[in-house]
Amino acid sequence: MLDTPSLVADLLREENRLYTVENLQVVLLNTRRRLIAVQNLAQGTLDTLLVSPFVVFSAAIARRAPALILVHNLCAVAHKLC
């Protein structure tokens, strides 16, 4: 069950740590907040990411997910987090 921000962060932390550019993912959940899928929606540049709402919602509709969580990494290089 993914019902807190910390659980979602724990799920994706290691994968997102590897990205060197901005990345947007959607976590698709069922009505009981159980994971259906994680999908990469867009990849940007070092400090910019553009994504259409159509892309976000079409992913949820295609998987028939009644709930979604957007996950955005902060590129460590761009934000001097290293």
C-alpha positions in Angstrom: 0.0 0.0 0.0 1.4 3.4 -1.1 -0.4 5.8 1.2 2.3 8.1 2.4 4.9 10.3 0.5 7.7 8.5 2.3 6.6 5.1 0.9 6.5 6.5 -2.6 9.9 8.0 -2.1 11.3 4.7 -0.8 9.9 2.9 -3.9 11.6 5.2 -6.4 14.6 6.8 -4.6 17.3 4.6 -6.0 16.0 4.6 -9.5 15.7 8.4 -9.5 19.1 8.9 -8.0 20.7 7.6 -11.2 19.1 10.2 -13.5 21.3 13.1 -14.7 18.5 15.1 -16.1 15.0 16.1 -15.0 12.6 13.1 -15.1 8.8 12.8 -14.5 7.1 9.6 -13.5 3.6 8.6 -12.7 2.7 6.1 -10.1 -0.6 4.5 -10.9 -2.7 3.1 -8.0 -5.9 1.2 -7.6 -8.7 2.3 -5.2 -6.9 0.6 -2.3 -3.7 2.5 -3.0 -1.9 -0.6 -4.3 0.6 -0.2 -7.1 -0.6 -0.9 -10.7 2.5 0.5 -12.5 5.2 3.1 -12.5 5.6 4.8 -15.9 8.2 7.3 -17.1 6.3 10.2 -18.7 8.9 12.6 -19.8 12.6 13.3 -19.6 13.9 16.8 -19.8 17.2 18.6 -19.8 19.5 19.4 -17.0 17.1 21.9 -15.4 13.9 21.9 -17.6 11.0 19.4 -18.1 8.0 20.0 -20.2 5.0 17.6 -20.2 1.4 17.9 -21.4 -1.5 17.1 -19.1 -2.7 14.8 -21.9 0.3 12.6 -21.4 -0.2 12.4 -17.6 -3.9 11.5 -17.8 -3.8 9.3 -20.8 -1.3 7.0 -18.9 -3.9 6.7 -16.1 -6.8 6.1 -18.4 -5.0 3.5 -20.4 -4.2 1.5 -17.3 -7.7 2.2 -15.8 -6.0 3.7 -12.7 -8.4 5.6 -10.4 -5.5 7.3 -8.6 -2.1 8.6 -9.6 0.9 10.2 -8.0 3.3 12.4 -10.0 7.0 11.9 -9.1 9.6 14.4 -10.2 13.3 14.1 -9.5 15.6 17.0 -8.8 18.6 16.6 -10.9 21.4 16.7 -8.4 23.9 18.3 -10.7 21.6 21.2 -11.6 20.6 21.9 -8.1 24.0 21.3 -6.6 22.8 18.5 -4.3 25.8 16.4 -4.8 
